[in-house]
Amino acid sequence: MENAKQPYGTVLIKAASILDVLSAKKEPQSLNVIAQETGLTSSTALKILDTLLLIGYVKKHPETKKFELGSALIKYANKYLANLDISKISYPYLKELQNNLDETIHLGVLEGDEILTVNKLETNKPIVCLNSRIGLSKPLYCSAMGKAVLAEMTESQIAAYLNKVELKAITETTITDSEALLKQLEEIKRNGYAVDDSEGEKDVYCLGVSLVMNNQTYGAFSVSVPAYRITPQVKNEITQAILKTKENILRELQQNYVFI
């Protein structure tokens, strides 16, 4: 009988067993308990725990010497939820929005200091130029989705963003002054939606909203329209539609992730 193929890197399996034990416990655990429940020797468990500590997957309490899960794991969980679940959950609502408005709809997720487009629903109307596509990233400061996400951040987070990101002109109307951007972010907070008036792409007008629940940013979505077609009536129609769609998506998120 052929021997079963052994997995490469069995230390990863041992590390996973340690993480499983910690995730199942409400309280931090001692080295002895972790070793006992994983079937590892204390010395092996400690070596793996030391590595997990270095990369932030595990946290050690200096007073008790006990271990618990670290915060570094959150970014992977959040990434999974943002890139996979938000696309699935939001699609029926974005599709309905697209059917009602017959305009181009984008869904994006936060990717570092940019907004990454993960879905796009095309309009049947003639458009001037729309260079967006799934997989394209844009700076936060010059897109409706990005500014909607920025507006949800704390003052310190926004300050940190402005300290490391240069506000470069993408078009003639791109906001390149930090004070002007801060003023617009306050307006976004008051109105509940963001506007990109040919700032990320010439002659393209976008209205966008963030998808934030329980201080967790799941992404944002926007409606893009050729600038020549925007009137006060069209803007108002789109604004009301995206705010209602946002409400529906967040309700769906709440039902799916009541534990978050």
Secondary structure, DSSP 8 states (H G I E B T S, - for coil): -------S-HHHHHHHHHHHHHHH-SS-B-HHHHHHHHT--HHHHHHHHHHHHHTTSEEE-TTT--EEE-THHHHHHHHHIIIIIHHHHHHHHHHHHHHHH-SEEEEEEEETTEEEEEEEE--SS--S-----TT-EEEGGGSHHHHHHHHTS-HHHHHHHHHH-----SSTT----HHHHHHHHHHHHHHS-EEEESSSSTTEEEEEEEEEETTEEEEEEEEEEEGGG--HHHHHHHHHHHHHHHHHHHHHHHHH-TT-
